[in-house]
Every structure is written in C-alpha cells, then in structure tokens.
C-alpha cells in the first residue's frame, strides 16, 4: 500500500488516527493502546512511513495488532503456548563439556534458576545433554499460572522474548527487571557464542542472529512501553 495520509494523531482513547480516522488492525478493530508511551511510539512508526507502507519497519504496530486481534481473542490459549516453553526451558539443559562451557552456563544460568525458584516457590530439574528431563508438575502449573495472568499486550511483548531465548525464566527475569536486555540475550546465546569462539561464524548465521536480536529488542521495547507514565 501507498501512504495515503498526512496527519498522524492520537485520540482520547489512545487510538492512533490517520487524518482523524482510526488505524485498524487486520481484524478491523481500532488500534487502541494501553499506555500513552506505547501510543506515541506506534504513532511515530506511522509518521515515519515514506511512500510505501512496509510492515517490517513497524514492529511495535505489529505487536499491538497481535495483542488486539489473535491474542485478545483467546489469551488463555496463547499464554499456554508460551508457558509450554517451561517444560524444556533452555536453562535446564547443560552441556556435558568442555568444562569451560559448562562453567560459563552455570555462572549465567544458576542465578536465574535460583531467583525463579525463590520467586515462584518451585523446583527445577536440571540435566546434562539433550535428553528430555521432566519438570515437576507443580513447577509447570505455577509458571503457567504466572504467564496466564498477563494481559494480551504483555503476552504480545513476551512472545518474541520467550521464543527467541527458549526460556520462560529469562523472559520473566527480564520482565521483573532482575536482568537487562543485554544480560538476557547473552544468557540465551552462551552456546552459540561458544561455537563462534571455537569455529567462527559465517555471514548468513551472523545476519540471522542480528535479525533475531532486533526482534528480541522490539519485544523488550514493547514491554517497557507498557509501564504507565507516573
């Protein structure tokens, strides 16, 4: 589509408007945002559109659309899909060797598991290798309840963080500001960083990883914009 509007504004319901007409989601709902900060950020994406509309250049709008349409339609089902990552959380699967890699994982991942165990009163089963280890049912139930309590916009922001890191624990620690985005990304990338250090990285893998980091950062930014202004 070509750009067809001149003015971008935000109405009293925090709906972004184009020449006084509301932006609508693919499901034809007005795109109403939950906070002033997110409304302003989404409006800026629409102001920045050049001649052609490129959805790839509007990631916050895309996440807001997801929150408003598919997620809001059945938030429980979406939350259950994210919570399922706790059944095989990255932090619970350690390398069998070499020792420096094992130590690096433990130094980064053990504090996160210890925090989550205390925060949610749960226990985690940790294993070495790739064979599946079953987490205690009480742990899965507790983490599932925690994720299910988030509203559709928070679930939309959490989605890229959980799926790209492979860890519900990393996502929750980030959301509760126990770690920052760089620490979260570094924790999720320990194995990949090790491989790069040992054998190098080709340009395609580097491009793919950079694209994933951008998607991760947009999810983090989206979550940050959900905090109401004081």
FIKOLZA-1660 file (N, C-alpha, C; in steps of 0.1 Angstrom, whole numbers, plus 5000, padded with zeros to 4 digits):
% residues 230
   i   px   py   pz ch aa at
   1 5008 4988 5000  A  X  N
   1 5000 5000 5000  A  X CA
   1 5009 5013 5000  A  X  C
   2 5003 5023 4994  A  X  N
   2 5010 5036 4994  A  X CA
   2 5005 5044 5006  A  X  C
   3 5014 5053 5010  A  X  N
   3 5009 5062 5021  A  X CA
   3 4998 5071 5016  A  X  C
   4 4987 5072 5024  A  X  N
   4 4976 5079 5019  A  X CA
   4 4972 5090 5029  A  X  C
   5 4979 5093 5039  A  X  N
   5 4975 5102 5050  A  X CA
   5 4986 5113 5051  A  X  C
   6 4982 5124 5057  A  X  N
   6 4991 5135 5060  A  X CA
   6 4994 5136 5075  A  X  C
   7 4983 5136 5083  A  X  N
   7 4984 5138 5097  A  X CA
   7 4983 5125 5105  A  X  C
   8 4992 5123 5115  A  X  N
   8 4991 5112 5125  A  X CA
   8 4988 5118 5139  A  X  C
   9 4978 5113 5146  A  X  N
   9 4975 5118 5159  A  X CA
   9 4970 5107 5168  A  X  C
  10 4967 5110 5180  A  X  N
  10 4962 5100 5190  A  X CA
  10 4950 5106 5196  A  X  C
  11 4939 5099 5196  A  X  N
  11 4927 5104 5202  A  X CA
  11 4926 5101 5217  A  X  C
  12 4915 5105 5223  A  X  N
  12 4913 5104 5238  A  X CA
  12 4913 5089 5243  A  X  C
  13 4910 5080 5234  A  X  N
  13 4910 5066 5237  A  X CA
  13 4924 5059 5234  A  X  C
  14 4934 5067 5231  A  X  N
  14 4947 5062 5227  A  X CA
  14 4947 5054 5215  A  X  C
  15 4938 5058 5206  A  X  N
  15 4937 5052 5192  A  X CA
  15 4946 5060 5183  A  X  C
  16 4955 5054 5176  A  X  N
  16 4962 5062 5166  A  X CA
  16 4953 5065 5154  A  X  C
  17 4953 5078 5150  A  X  N
  17 4945 5082 5138  A  X CA
  17 4953 5087 5127  A  X  C
  18 4948 5084 5115  A  X  N
  18 4954 5090 5103  A  X CA
  18 4944 5099 5096  A  X  C
  19 4947 5112 5096  A  X  N
  19 4938 5122 5091  A  X CA
  19 4924 5120 5098  A  X  C
  20 4925 5119 5111  A  X  N
  20 4913 5118 5120  A  X CA
  20 4906 5105 5119  A  X  C
  21 4911 5095 5111  A  X  N
  21 4904 5082 5110  A  X CA
  21 4913 5072 5118  A  X  C
  22 4906 5063 5125  A  X  N
  22 4914 5054 5133  A  X CA
  22 4922 5043 5125  A  X  C
  23 4934 5041 5130  A  X  N
  23 4941 5029 5124  A  X CA
  23 4934 5017 5129  A  X  C
  24 4932 5007 5120  A  X  N
  24 4925 4995 5124  A  X CA
  24 4935 4983 5122  A  X  C
  25 4932 4973 5131  A  X  N
  25 4940 4961 5130  A  X CA
  25 4936 4953 5118  A  X  C
  26 4943 4942 5114  A  X  N
  26 4938 4933 5103  A  X CA
  26 4924 4928 5106  A  X  C
  27 4920 4927 5119  A  X  N
  27 4907 4922 5122  A  X CA
  27 4896 4934 5122  A  X  C
  28 4901 4946 5118  A  X  N
  28 4892 4957 5116  A  X CA
  28 4888 4964 5130  A  X  C
  29 4896 4961 5140  A  X  N
  29 4893 4968 5153  A  X CA
  29 4902 4980 5154  A  X  C
  30 4897 4991 5160  A  X  N
  30 4905 5003 5162  A  X CA
  30 4917 4999 5170  A  X  C
  31 4929 5004 5166  A  X  N
  31 4941 5001 5173  A  X CA
  31 4943 5010 5186  A  X  C
  32 4937 5006 5197  A  X  N
  32 4937 5013 5209  A  X CA
  32 4949 5008 5218  A  X  C
  33 4957 5017 5223  A  X  N
  33 4969 5013 5230  A  X CA
  33 4967 5015 5245  A  X  C
  34 4973 5007 5254  A  X  N
  34 4970 5007 5268  A  X CA
  34 4978 5018 5275  A  X  C
  35 4988 5024 5270  A  X  N
  35 4996 5034 5276  A  X CA
  35 4999 5046 5267  A  X  C
  36 5001 5058 5272  A  X  N
  36 5005 5069 5264  A  X CA
  36 5018 5067 5257  A  X  C
  37 5028 5060 5264  A  X  N
  37 5041 5058 5258  A  X CA
  37 5040 5049 5246  A  X  C
  38 5032 5038 5247  A  X  N
  38 5031 5029 5235  A  X CA
  38 5023 5036 5224  A  X  C
  39 5013 5043 5227  A  X  N
  39 5005 5051 5217  A  X CA
  39 5015 5060 5209  A  X  C
  40 5023 5067 5216  A  X  N
  40 5032 5077 5210  A  X CA
  40 5042 5069 5201  A  X  C
  41 5047 5058 5206  A  X  N
  41 5057 5050 5198  A  X CA
  41 5051 5044 5186  A  X  C
  42 5039 5039 5187  A  X  N
  42 5032 5034 5175  A  X CA
  42 5029 5045 5165  A  X  C
  43 5025 5057 5170  A  X  N
  43 5022 5068 5161  A  X CA
  43 5034 5073 5154  A  X  C
  44 5046 5072 5161  A  X  N
  44 5059 5076 5154  A  X CA
  44 5062 5066 5143  A  X  C
  45 5058 5053 5144  A  X  N
  45 5061 5044 5133  A  X CA
  45 5052 5048 5121  A  X  C
  46 5040 5053 5123  A  X  N
  46 5032 5057 5112  A  X CA
  46 5036 5070 5106  A  X  C
  47 5042 5079 5114  A  X  N
  47 5047 5092 5109  A  X CA
  47 5059 5089 5101  A  X  C
  48 5067 5079 5104  A  X  N
  48 5079 5076 5097  A  X CA
  48 5077 5069 5084  A  X  C
  49 5065 5065 5080  A  X  N
  49 5063 5058 5068  A  X CA
  49 5066 5068 5056  A  X  C
  50 5073 5062 5046  A  X  N
  50 5076 5070 5034  A  X CA
  50 5065 5069 5024  A  X  C
  51 5069 5066 5012  A  X  N
  51 5059 5065 5001  A  X CA
  51 5051 5052 5003  A  X  C
  52 5058 5041 5006  A  X  N
  52 5051 5028 5007  A  X CA
  52 5051 5023 5022  A  X  C
  53 5040 5016 5025  A  X  N
  53 5039 5010 5039  A  X CA
  53 5046 4997 5039  A  X  C
  54 5056 4996 5048  A  X  N
  54 5064 4984 5050  A  X CA
  54 5062 4979 5064  A  X  C
  55 5053 4968 5066  A  X  N
  55 5051 4963 5079  A  X CA
  55 5063 4959 5087  A  X  C
  56 5074 4955 5080  A  X  N
  56 5086 4951 5087  A  X CA
  56 5093 4963 5094  A  X  C
  57 5090 4975 5090  A  X  N
  57 5095 4987 5096  A  X CA
  57 5086 4992 5107  A  X  C
  58 5076 4985 5110  A  X  N
  58 5066 4989 5121  A  X CA
  58 5064 4978 5131  A  X  C
  59 5074 4973 5137  A  X  N
  59 5073 4962 5146  A  X CA
  59 5064 4964 5158  A  X  C
  60 5064 4976 5164  A  X  N
  60 5055 4979 5175  A  X CA
  60 5041 4978 5171  A  X  C
  61 5038 4984 5159  A  X  N
  61 5024 4983 5154  A  X CA
  61 5020 4968 5152  A  X  C
  62 5030 4960 5147  A  X  N
  62 5027 4946 5145  A  X CA
  62 5024 4938 5158  A  X  C
  63 5032 4941 5169  A  X  N
  63 5029 4935 5182  A  X CA
  63 5016 4940 5188  A  X  C
  64 5013 4953 5186  A  X  N
  64 5000 4958 5191  A  X CA
  64 4988 4952 5183  A  X  C
  65 4990 4950 5170  A  X  N
  65 4980 4943 5162  A  X CA
  65 4977 4929 5168  A  X  C
  66 4988 4922 5171  A  X  N
  66 4987 4908 5176  A  X CA
  66 4980 4908 5189  A  X  C
  67 4983 4917 5198  A  X  N
  67 4977 4918 5211  A  X CA
  67 4962 4920 5209  A  X  C
  68 4958 4929 5200  A  X  N
  68 4944 4933 5198  A  X CA
  68 4936 4922 5191  A  X  C
  69 4942 4915 5182  A  X  N
  69 4934 4906 5174  A  X CA
  69 4935 4891 5179  A  X  C
  70 4945 4884 5175  A  X  N
  70 4945 4869 5178  A  X CA
  70 4947 4867 5193  A  X  C
  71 4956 4874 5200  A  X  N
  71 4958 4871 5214  A  X CA
  71 4946 4875 5223  A  X  C
  72 4940 4887 5221  A  X  N
  72 4929 4891 5229  A  X CA
  72 4917 4882 5226  A  X  C
  73 4916 4875 5215  A  X  N
  73 4905 4866 5212  A  X CA
  73 4905 4854 5221  A  X  C
  74 4918 4849 5224  A  X  N
  74 4919 4837 5233  A  X CA
  74 4932 4838 5240  A  X  C
  75 4933 4848 5250  A  X  N
  75 4946 4849 5257  A  X CA
  75 4950 4837 5265  A  X  C
  76 4941 4829 5270  A  X  N
  76 4945 4817 5277  A  X CA
  76 4952 4807 5269  A  X  C
  77 4948 4805 5257  A  X  N
  77 4954 4796 5248  A  X CA
  77 4968 4801 5244  A  X  C
  78 4969 4814 5241  A  X  N
  78 4982 4820 5238  A  X CA
  78 4992 4819 5249  A  X  C
  79 4987 4822 5261  A  X  N
  79 4996 4821 5273  A  X CA
  79 5000 4807 5275  A  X  C
  80 4992 4797 5273  A  X  N
  80 4995 4783 5275  A  X CA
  80 5006 4779 5265  A  X  C
  81 5006 4785 5253  A  X  N
  81 5017 4782 5243  A  X CA
  81 5030 4787 5248  A  X  C
  82 5030 4799 5254  A  X  N
  82 5043 4804 5259  A  X CA
  82 5047 4797 5271  A  X  C
  83 5038 4794 5280  A  X  N
  83 5042 4787 5292  A  X CA
  83 5047 4773 5290  A  X  C
  84 5044 4767 5278  A  X  N
  84 5049 4754 5275  A  X CA
  84 5064 4753 5273  A  X  C
  85 5070 4765 5271  A  X  N
  85 5084 4765 5270  A  X CA
  85 5091 4762 5283  A  X  C
  86 5084 4763 5294  A  X  N
  86 5089 4760 5307  A  X CA
  86 5092 4745 5308  A  X  C
  87 5085 4737 5300  A  X  N
  87 5087 4722 5301  A  X CA
  87 5100 4718 5296  A  X  C
  88 5107 4727 5287  A  X  N
  88 5120 4724 5282  A  X CA
  88 5128 4736 5282  A  X  C
  89 5128 4744 5293  A  X  N
  89 5135 4757 5294  A  X CA
  89 5150 4755 5291  A  X  C
  90 5155 4764 5283  A  X  N
  90 5169 4764 5280  A  X CA
  90 5178 4762 5292  A  X  C
  91 5175 4769 5303  A  X  N
  91 5184 4770 5314  A  X CA
  91 5186 4756 5321  A  X  C
  92 5177 4747 5318  A  X  N
  92 5177 4734 5325  A  X CA
  92 5185 4724 5317  A  X  C
  93 5190 4727 5305  A  X  N
  93 5198 4718 5297  A  X CA
  93 5212 4722 5295  A  X  C
  94 5221 4716 5302  A  X  N
  94 5235 4719 5303  A  X CA
  94 5244 4711 5293  A  X  C
  95 5254 4716 5289  A  X  N
  95 5264 4708 5280  A  X CA
  95 5271 4698 5289  A  X  C
  96 5275 4687 5283  A  X  N
  96 5283 4677 5290  A  X CA
  96 5298 4681 5290  A  X  C
  97 5302 4691 5282  A  X  N
  97 5316 4695 5281  A  X CA
  97 5317 4704 5269  A  X  C
  98 5329 4711 5268  A  X  N
  98 5340 4710 5277  A  X CA
  98 5338 4718 5290  A  X  C
  99 5347 4716 5300  A  X  N
  99 5345 4723 5312  A  X CA
  99 5343 4738 5312  A  X  C
 100 5350 4745 5304  A  X  N
 100 5348 4760 5304  A  X CA
 100 5334 4764 5299  A  X  C
 101 5328 4757 5290  A  X  N
 101 5315 4759 5286  A  X CA
 101 5305 4756 5297  A  X  C
 102 5307 4745 5304  A  X  N
 102 5298 4741 5315  A  X CA
 102 5299 4751 5326  A  X  C
 103 5311 4756 5328  A  X  N
 103 5312 4767 5339  A  X CA
 103 5305 4780 5335  A  X  C
 104 5307 4783 5322  A  X  N
 104 5300 4795 5317  A  X CA
 104 5285 4794 5318  A  X  C
 105 5279 4783 5315  A  X  N
 105 5265 4781 5316  A  X CA
 105 5261 4782 5331  A  X  C
 106 5268 4776 5339  A  X  N
 106 5264 4776 5354  A  X CA
 106 5265 4790 5359  A  X  C
 107 5275 4797 5356  A  X  N
 107 5277 4811 5361  A  X CA
 107 5266 4820 5357  A  X  C
 108 5260 4818 5345  A  X  N
 108 5249 4826 5340  A  X CA
 108 5236 4821 5343  A  X  C
 109 5234 4808 5343  A  X  N
 109 5221 4802 5344  A  X CA
 109 5217 4799 5358  A  X  C
 110 5226 4795 5366  A  X  N
 110 5223 4791 5380  A  X CA
 110 5216 4802 5388  A  X  C
 111 5221 4815 5387  A  X  N
 111 5215 4826 5395  A  X CA
 111 5201 4828 5390  A  X  C
 112 5198 4826 5377  A  X  N
 112 5185 4829 5372  A  X CA
 112 5175 4818 5377  A  X  C
 113 5180 4805 5377  A  X  N
 113 5171 4795 5382  A  X CA
 113 5169 4796 5397  A  X  C
 114 5180 4800 5405  A  X  N
 114 5178 4803 5419  A  X CA
 114 5168 4814 5422  A  X  C
 115 5169 4824 5414  A  X  N
 115 5159 4835 5416  A  X CA
 115 5145 4830 5413  A  X  C
 116 5143 4823 5402  A  X  N
 116 5129 4818 5399  A  X CA
 116 5124 4808 5409  A  X  C
 117 5133 4800 5414  A  X  N
 117 5129 4790 5424  A  X CA
 117 5124 4797 5436  A  X  C
 118 5131 4808 5441  A  X  N
 118 5126 4815 5452  A  X CA
 118 5114 4824 5450  A  X  C
 119 5114 4830 5438  A  X  N
 119 5103 4839 5434  A  X CA
 119 5090 4832 5433  A  X  C
 120 5090 4820 5427  A  X  N
 120 5078 4813 5424  A  X CA
 120 5076 4801 5433  A  X  C
 121 5085 4799 5442  A  X  N
 121 5084 4787 5451  A  X CA
 121 5083 4774 5444  A  X  C
 122 5092 4772 5435  A  X  N
 122 5092 4760 5427  A  X CA
 122 5106 4753 5427  A  X  C
 123 5107 4742 5421  A  X  N
 123 5119 4734 5419  A  X CA
 123 5121 4731 5405  A  X  C
 124 5134 4732 5400  A  X  N
 124 5137 4728 5386  A  X CA
 124 5146 4716 5385  A  X  C
 125 5143 4707 5376  A  X  N
 125 5151 4696 5373  A  X CA
 125 5161 4700 5362  A  X  C
 126 5174 4698 5365  A  X  N
 126 5185 4702 5355  A  X CA
 126 5192 4690 5350  A  X  C
 127 5195 4690 5338  A  X  N
 127 5202 4678 5332  A  X CA
 127 5213 4682 5323  A  X  C
 128 5222 4673 5320  A  X  N
 128 5233 4675 5310  A  X CA
 128 5230 4667 5298  A  X  C
 129 5232 4673 5287  A  X  N
 129 5229 4666 5274  A  X CA
 129 5216 4671 5268  A  X  C
 130 5211 4663 5258  A  X  N
 130 5199 4668 5251  A  X CA
 130 5187 4659 5255  A  X  C
 131 5188 4649 5263  A  X  N
 131 5177 4641 5266  A  X CA
 131 5167 4649 5275  A  X  C
 132 5154 4647 5272  A  X  N
 132 5144 4655 5279  A  X CA
 132 5143 4651 5294  A  X  C
 133 5142 4661 5302  A  X  N
 133 5140 4659 5317  A  X CA
 133 5127 4665 5320  A  X  C
 134 5119 4658 5327  A  X  N
 134 5105 4662 5331  A  X CA
 134 5106 4671 5343  A  X  C
 135 5100 4683 5342  A  X  N
 135 5099 4692 5353  A  X CA
 135 5088 4688 5362  A  X  C
 136 5089 4691 5375  A  X  N
 136 5079 4688 5385  A  X CA
 136 5065 4694 5380  A  X  C
 137 5054 4687 5381  A  X  N
 137 5041 4693 5377  A  X CA
 137 5038 4706 5384  A  X  C
 138 5042 4707 5397  A  X  N
 138 5039 4719 5405  A  X CA
 138 5046 4731 5399  A  X  C
 139 5058 4729 5393  A  X  N
 139 5066 4740 5387  A  X CA
 139 5059 4744 5374  A  X  C
 140 5055 4735 5366  A  X  N
 140 5048 4738 5354  A  X CA
 140 5035 4746 5357  A  X  C
 141 5028 4741 5366  A  X  N
 141 5015 4747 5370  A  X CA
 141 5017 4761 5375  A  X  C
 142 5027 4763 5383  A  X  N
 142 5030 4777 5389  A  X CA
 142 5034 4786 5378  A  X  C
 143 5043 4782 5369  A  X  N
 143 5047 4791 5359  A  X CA
 143 5036 4794 5348  A  X  C
 144 5028 4784 5346  A  X  N
 144 5017 4786 5337  A  X CA
 144 5007 4796 5342  A  X  C
 145 5004 4795 5355  A  X  N
 145 4995 4805 5362  A  X CA
 145 5001 4819 5361  A  X  C
 146 5014 4820 5363  A  X  N
 146 5021 4833 5362  A  X CA
 146 5019 4839 5348  A  X  C
 147 5022 4831 5338  A  X  N
 147 5021 4836 5324  A  X CA
 147 5007 4840 5321  A  X  C
 148 4997 4831 5325  A  X  N
 148 4983 4833 5322  A  X CA
 148 4978 4846 5328  A  X  C
 149 4984 4851 5338  A  X  N
 149 4979 4863 5345  A  X CA
 149 4982 4876 5337  A  X  C
 150 4991 4875 5327  A  X  N
 150 4995 4887 5319  A  X CA
 150 4983 4891 5309  A  X  C
 151 4982 4904 5306  A  X  N
 151 4972 4908 5297  A  X CA
 151 4977 4906 5283  A  X  C
 152 4968 4907 5272  A  X  N
 152 4972 4904 5259  A  X CA
 152 4984 4912 5254  A  X  C
 153 4985 4925 5258  A  X  N
 153 4997 4933 5254  A  X CA
 153 5010 4928 5260  A  X  C
 154 5009 4924 5272  A  X  N
 154 5021 4919 5278  A  X CA
 154 5025 4905 5272  A  X  C
 155 5015 4897 5269  A  X  N
 155 5018 4885 5262  A  X CA
 155 5024 4887 5248  A  X  C
 156 5019 4897 5241  A  X  N
 156 5025 4900 5228  A  X CA
 156 5039 4904 5229  A  X  C
 157 5043 4912 5239  A  X  N
 157 5057 4916 5241  A  X CA
 157 5065 4904 5246  A  X  C
 158 5060 4895 5254  A  X  N
 158 5067 4884 5259  A  X CA
 158 5070 4874 5248  A  X  C
 159 5061 4873 5239  A  X  N
 159 5062 4862 5229  A  X CA
 159 5076 4862 5222  A  X  C
 160 5081 4873 5216  A  X  N
 160 5094 4871 5209  A  X CA
 160 5105 4869 5219  A  X  C
 161 5104 4874 5232  A  X  N
 161 5114 4872 5242  A  X CA
 161 5115 4857 5245  A  X  C
 162 5104 4851 5248  A  X  N
 162 5103 4836 5251  A  X CA
 162 5108 4828 5240  A  X  C
 163 5102 4830 5228  A  X  N
 163 5105 4821 5217  A  X CA
 163 5120 4822 5212  A  X  C
 164 5125 4834 5212  A  X  N
 164 5139 4836 5207  A  X CA
 164 5149 4832 5217  A  X  C
 165 5146 4832 5230  A  X  N
 165 5156 4828 5240  A  X CA
 165 5154 4813 5244  A  X  C
 166 5142 4808 5241  A  X  N
 166 5138 4794 5245  A  X CA
 166 5137 4793 5260  A  X  C
 167 5134 4804 5267  A  X  N
 167 5134 4804 5282  A  X CA
 167 5123 4812 5287  A  X  C
 168 5113 4806 5295  A  X  N
 168 5104 4814 5302  A  X CA
 168 5110 4821 5314  A  X  C
 169 5120 4815 5320  A  X  N
 169 5127 4821 5331  A  X CA
 169 5134 4833 5327  A  X  C
 170 5141 4833 5316  A  X  N
 170 5148 4846 5312  A  X CA
 170 5138 4857 5309  A  X  C
 171 5127 4853 5303  A  X  N
 171 5117 4863 5300  A  X CA
 171 5111 4869 5313  A  X  C
 172 5108 4861 5322  A  X  N
 172 5102 4866 5335  A  X CA
 172 5112 4874 5343  A  X  C
 173 5125 4870 5343  A  X  N
 173 5135 4878 5350  A  X CA
 173 5137 4892 5343  A  X  C
 174 5136 4892 5330  A  X  N
 174 5137 4905 5323  A  X CA
 174 5125 4913 5326  A  X  C
 175 5113 4907 5325  A  X  N
 175 5101 4915 5328  A  X CA
 175 5101 4921 5342  A  X  C
 176 5106 4914 5352  A  X  N
 176 5106 4918 5365  A  X CA
 176 5119 4926 5369  A  X  C
 177 5126 4929 5358  A  X  N
 177 5138 4938 5359  A  X CA
 177 5149 4932 5368  A  X  C
 178 5150 4919 5368  A  X  N
 178 5161 4912 5375  A  X CA
 178 5174 4913 5367  A  X  C
 179 5172 4913 5354  A  X  N
 179 5183 4914 5344  A  X CA
 179 5179 4924 5333  A  X  C
 180 5189 4929 5326  A  X  N
 180 5186 4938 5315  A  X CA
 180 5186 4930 5302  A  X  C
 181 5183 4937 5291  A  X  N
 181 5181 4931 5278  A  X CA
 181 5195 4924 5274  A  X  C
 182 5206 4931 5276  A  X  N
 182 5219 4926 5271  A  X CA
 182 5222 4913 5279  A  X  C
 183 5219 4913 5292  A  X  N
 183 5222 4901 5300  A  X CA
 183 5213 4890 5296  A  X  C
 184 5201 4893 5293  A  X  N
 184 5191 4882 5289  A  X CA
 184 5196 4876 5276  A  X  C
 185 5200 4885 5266  A  X  N
 185 5204 4880 5253  A  X CA
 185 5217 4872 5254  A  X  C
 186 5226 4876 5263  A  X  N
 186 5239 4869 5265  A  X CA
 186 5236 4856 5271  A  X  C
 187 5227 4855 5281  A  X  N
 187 5224 4842 5287  A  X CA
 187 5218 4832 5277  A  X  C
 188 5210 4837 5268  A  X  N
 188 5204 4828 5258  A  X CA
 188 5213 4824 5247  A  X  C
 189 5224 4832 5245  A  X  N
 189 5233 4829 5234  A  X CA
 189 5246 4823 5238  A  X  C
 190 5247 4817 5251  A  X  N
 190 5260 4812 5255  A  X CA
 190 5265 4801 5246  A  X  C
 191 5257 4792 5242  A  X  N
 191 5261 4780 5234  A  X CA
 191 5265 4785 5220  A  X  C
 192 5258 4795 5215  A  X  N
 192 5261 4800 5201  A  X CA
 192 5274 4808 5202  A  X  C
 193 5275 4816 5212  A  X  N
 193 5288 4824 5214  A  X CA
 193 5300 4814 5215  A  X  C
 194 5298 4803 5222  A  X  N
 194 5309 4794 5223  A  X CA
 194 5313 4788 5210  A  X  C
 195 5303 4785 5202  A  X  N
 195 5306 4779 5189  A  X CA
 195 5313 4789 5180  A  X  C
 196 5309 4802 5181  A  X  N
 196 5316 4812 5173  A  X CA
 196 5330 4814 5177  A  X  C
 197 5332 4813 5190  A  X  N
 197 5346 4815 5195  A  X CA
 197 5355 4803 5191  A  X  C
 198 5349 4791 5190  A  X  N
 198 5357 4779 5187  A  X CA
 198 5359 4778 5172  A  X  C
 199 5349 4781 5164  A  X  N
 199 5350 4777 5150  A  X CA
 199 5346 4789 5140  A  X  C
 200 5343 4801 5146  A  X  N
 200 5340 4812 5137  A  X CA
 200 5325 4812 5133  A  X  C
 201 5321 4822 5126  A  X  N
 201 5307 4824 5122  A  X CA
 201 5306 4829 5108  A  X  C
 202 5298 4822 5100  A  X  N
 202 5296 4826 5086  A  X CA
 202 5287 4838 5085  A  X  C
 203 5287 4845 5074  A  X  N
 203 5279 4857 5073  A  X CA
 203 5264 4855 5074  A  X  C
 204 5259 4843 5069  A  X  N
 204 5245 4841 5069  A  X CA
 204 5240 4839 5084  A  X  C
 205 5248 4831 5091  A  X  N
 205 5245 4829 5106  A  X CA
 205 5245 4843 5113  A  X  C
 206 5255 4851 5110  A  X  N
 206 5256 4864 5116  A  X CA
 206 5244 4873 5113  A  X  C
 207 5240 4873 5100  A  X  N
 207 5228 4880 5096  A  X CA
 207 5215 4875 5103  A  X  C
 208 5214 4862 5104  A  X  N
 208 5202 4856 5111  A  X CA
 208 5202 4860 5125  A  X  C
 209 5213 4859 5132  A  X  N
 209 5214 4863 5146  A  X CA
 209 5211 4877 5148  A  X  C
 210 5216 4886 5140  A  X  N
 210 5213 4900 5141  A  X CA
 210 5198 4903 5139  A  X  C
 211 5192 4896 5130  A  X  N
 211 5177 4898 5128  A  X CA
 211 5170 4893 5140  A  X  C
 212 5174 4882 5146  A  X  N
 212 5167 4877 5158  A  X CA
 212 5169 4887 5170  A  X  C
 213 5181 4893 5171  A  X  N
 213 5184 4903 5181  A  X CA
 213 5175 4915 5180  A  X  C
 214 5173 4920 5167  A  X  N
 214 5164 4931 5165  A  X CA
 214 5149 4928 5169  A  X  C
 215 5145 4916 5166  A  X  N
 215 5131 4912 5170  A  X CA
 215 5130 4911 5185  A  X  C
 216 5140 4905 5192  A  X  N
 216 5141 4905 5206  A  X CA
 216 5140 4919 5212  A  X  C
 217 5148 4928 5207  A  X  N
 217 5149 4941 5212  A  X CA
 217 5135 4948 5211  A  X  C
 218 5128 4946 5200  A  X  N
 218 5115 4952 5198  A  X CA
 218 5105 4947 5209  A  X  C
 219 5106 4934 5212  A  X  N
 219 5098 4928 5222  A  X CA
 219 5101 4934 5236  A  X  C
 220 5113 4936 5239  A  X  N
 220 5117 4943 5251  A  X CA
 220 5112 4957 5252  A  X  C
 221 5114 4964 5240  A  X  N
 221 5109 4978 5240  A  X CA
 221 5094 4979 5242  A  X  C
 222 5087 4970 5235  A  X  N
 222 5072 4969 5237  A  X CA
 222 5068 4967 5251  A  X  C
 223 5075 4958 5258  A  X  N
 223 5072 4956 5272  A  X CA
 223 5075 4968 5281  A  X  C
 224 5086 4975 5278  A  X  N
 224 5089 4987 5285  A  X CA
 224 5079 4998 5283  A  X  C
 225 5073 4999 5272  A  X  N
 225 5063 5009 5269  A  X CA
 225 5050 5006 5275  A  X  C
 226 5048 4995 5281  A  X  N
 226 5035 4991 5287  A  X CA
 226 5034 4997 5302  A  X  C
 227 5045 5002 5307  A  X  N
 227 5045 5007 5321  A  X CA
 227 5039 5021 5320  A  X  C
 228 5028 5023 5327  A  X  N
 228 5022 5037 5327  A  X CA
 228 5031 5048 5332  A  X  C
 229 5029 5059 5325  A  X  N
 229 5037 5071 5330  A  X CA
 229 5033 5075 5344  A  X  C
 230 5043 5079 5352  A  X  N
 230 5039 5083 5366  A  X CA
 230 5031 5096 5366  A  X  C
% end
